Structure formats: structure tokens, C-alpha cells
Amino acid sequence: MTNIALLSSSNEVPGSMLPALEVLSHPVGVYPAAAASMIEARDADVVIVDARKDFTGARSLCQLLRQTGIEVPLLVLLTEGGTAAISTAWTTDDFLLDTCGPAELEARLRLAVGRIKASQPDETNEIRAAGVVIDESSYTARLHGHPLNLTYKEFELLKYLAQFPSRVFTREQLLHEVWGYDYFGGTRTVDVHVRRLRAKLGADHEQLIATVRNVGYRFNANRVPEDV
């Protein structure tokens, strides 16, 4: 999940400013539109500055945040009419329309975070286990050098399991960790995604995701037959 700091001069709740946030499970903190708010929002993965009502003030805030050395993606929230005035002078990484849908919002957040991570070559963003290489910076996964065409949730599920080889997770734990505590779907969602993930791993490697009867799933780094 992506921790979002939303800097705004309005008193609206996140769902009123950006309705797509109500559909997604990312934690959102709303703070005053001031550079000092970054002290409270220091654990944020992404900062969004609300420019819908105070266009000039938002631009100045974005520039000030950049000057203070903000290290996470900086996005600006706009109405459709405000896009014509956006330029490189804003020093932001991307912009969002307040009418954007959940899929677009998810993609823009993911790409913004990925670009920042990719620009930090000294950090190791890869998870390696049993021939699987997961690159968090580019949101790609490979199996013995061959790319896996995964959806966002399939990628997150594989990444989470591979981070803890041989550790068993219940369906409820995976649902909370990968889909988020605000997700209203049932544990059947986990089973469906595991089945799809195994299909993409292929018949020779599907046992990497092992079933533990009456418990849940684990990443099987040793690739022994699944529990029955």
C-alpha cells in the first residue's frame, strides 16, 4: 500500500477531493497546505498538493517543497481546466485530475513511486528467491530470466510471499497485507489470484506457491510437492 499525504487548504475529506481514493485502500493523511506539514507527513510515500482552489498558492508550495529536498513523488491535484497552466516550473512529478478513476490513480501512483526508486541506483530493489527476481522499482518480475506478465495485485501477492520464503500466511493475512484492511472482498479473492499466479508461473513452477491445508499459502523456495 502507498501512504499518501494530501496537502490542502480546504476542509474536505479525501473522498470529496479525489473520489477514487474511496475505492482504493491506500492510507491517506490530510494536512494543511504548508511546507511545515511535511514534518507530520514524513512517512508518506507520495505527496499530493491540492491545486483546485488556490492555483497560485499550490504552485508556490510545490516549488518550496522541492527546494526543501522532498524525496518522495510530488503530484498536484487539478480540475480539468487547470491542466493548461501546468509547466515544468511547478517541479512536480505528475498531476492528477479530481475526476480520475481508481485504475488511473493506481497507475499514476505506481509509476511515480517506481520512477523515484529507479533513480536511486545505490539501493537494492530486487527480491530474489528460487529463480524468481522481483524488481520493485520497475514493478516487474522474472522467472529464470523470462518476464512474467502479472497484474498489479498478482505482482504484489508474489512479492509479499517471496519476501518471506517458507513462511505460511493465512488467507486473511494475505487479504489484509496485499489488498488492505479496507478491502471488503472475501478470502475467495486470494484463492482466485493464487490460481492465476500459478498459471502464469507455468506447470513446471506452479509449486512455488504452495498450499498448506486448512491454513493458507507459502512461497516454497525449495519447490517440494505441495501439502495435501
N, C-alpha and C positions, 0 to 999 in steps of 0.2 A: 504494500500500500504506500501511497505517496502522501506525506504530510504537507498540507498546503497552508500557507499564511496569506490571508486575503486582507490587504490594506485598503481601507475605505473611509471616506468622510461621512457616509450615510449610516443610519442605524438599522439597516435591513439585515435580515438573516441571510446566510449564504445561498439558500434555495431561492430567495427572491432576486438576488443579484444575478445568479447563474443557475437556472433551474436544473441543468444537467448534473449538478453536484448532488442533488437529492437522489439520483438514480445510482450513482457510484458510491463506493464505500470508503473513499479517502477521507481521513480526518481533516477537518478544516477549522482553523482558528481565525477569527475576525479581529483585526487590530486597527487603531487609529491610523490615518494616512500620514504617518510621520516616520522619519528615519529611525527615531528612538524606539519604535515598535519592534525593530529587528532584534533588540535585546530580549524581549519576551518571546519572539518567534525564532529564536536561534536554532531550534531543532527542525525547522521546516526544510523540506526537500525542494519546494518550489515557492516562489513569492509571486502573487498576483496583485497588481495595483489597479484599483477601480478608477477608470477614467471616464465613466459615463456622465458624471455631473460636473466635475471640475477638471476639464481637459488640461488647462494650463498648469494647475497645481500638480496633477498627476505626472505630467512630463517632467516638471522640476524635481518631483520626488524620485522618479526613475533615475534621472541623472545623478541625484545626490546619493542614492543607494549604490549606484555603480562606482561613484567616486570613493565611497567608504569601503569598497572592496568586497561587495557581496559575492559569495562563492557558489550560490545556487542559481538555477534558472530564474530569470526575471521576465514575467509576462505581464501584459497590460490588458484589462478588460474594457471593451468598447461596445458602443452601439454601432450599427451598420454605417450610419452617417459619419462616424469618427474615423473610419479607416483611411479616408483620403488624406488626412493630416499626419498620419504616421510616417516617420522617416528614421534614418539611422541616428539622428540627433537624440532620439529617445533612449538609445543604448539598451533596448530590451532584446530579449532572445526570440520572442514571438508575441503574437497578440491573440486574443480570444473574443469572439462575438458573444454578447449575452444571450443570443438565440441559438448558439451551437448545441448540437445534440450530444448525448453521452459518448457515442463512439468517437466523434471528432475530438471531444475534450480529452478522452483517454489517450488517443493517439498523439495529440499535441503535448500532453504532459510527458508521455513516454519518450517521445523524440527529444524534447527539451532536456530531460534528465540524461538521456543517452548521449547527447552531444557534449554535455558538460563532463560526463565521465570519460568520454573518448578523448577529451582534451587534456586529460591528466595521465600521461604515459607512465609516470612513476608508480602508479597504483595498479595492483593486480585485480582485474575484474573478472577473472575466469575461475570457474569451478570445474574441476576435473575429477572424474570418477568412472572407472570401468569402461573406458573408451568414449565416454560422453564428455564433451567440452562445452561448457555454457559460458557465453560471454555476456555479462550483464550490461556492459557499456553499449553494445550494439543490439541487444536483445536477440541474439542468435544462438542456436545450439547445433552441434555437430556430433555425429556418431561415427567413430573411426574415420574422421575426415569428411564424411558426407553430411551435407546440411539437412536439418530436419525442418520441414515446413509446419511450424507449430502456430496455433493461435496464441493470443496473449495469455489466456488462462492456462492453456496447456504448457506454455513456457514457464509460467510462474509455478505451476504444480511440479513440473520436472525439476526446476531449480530448487524449490524448497525441499523436496525429497532427497536430491543429490547432495545437498549441504550436510545431511545427517545420515550417511550410509549405515544401513542395517538398523537404524532406529525405527521403531514401529509407531505409527501415528493412527489414531482413530479417525473415522470419517468426520466426526465433529471437530477434531483438532484441525484437520486439513481445511474444512469448510471455513473455520474462523481465521486461520492464518493466510489462506490464499484468496478467499472471497471476501473476508472481512466480517466483523461482528454484526454489521448492519444488514448483511445479506439475508433475505427472507426465504430463500430456496431451501429444499431439504437435502439430506445427505445423499440422496439418489444422484444429485448433481456431481458429486465426487466420483461415484461409480461410472457415470457416463464419460467423464473426462479421462479417467484412468483407462477405460476401454479404448477411447480414441487415441490416447497417447501410446498405448501398447501397439495399436495398429500401425502407427507411424514409425515406431521403433522397428517393426518387422518381426516376422515369426522367429528369426534367429536370436532376437534380443528382447522380445516382449517380457521375458522373465526378469529383466532389470527392475520392473515394478512388480514386486512380489505381494501376494495376498496372504495375510495372516488371518486364518479363520476365526470368526467371531470377534475380531479386534479391528483390523484395518489394513493398512498398506505400509510397505517399506521399500526403500531403494536397495536392491540386492546387489551390492558391489561384487560379490563372489559368484553371482549368477548360478546358484544351485536351484534345483527344482522348487517350485512354489509350495508353500504349505497347503496341505489338503485337509 
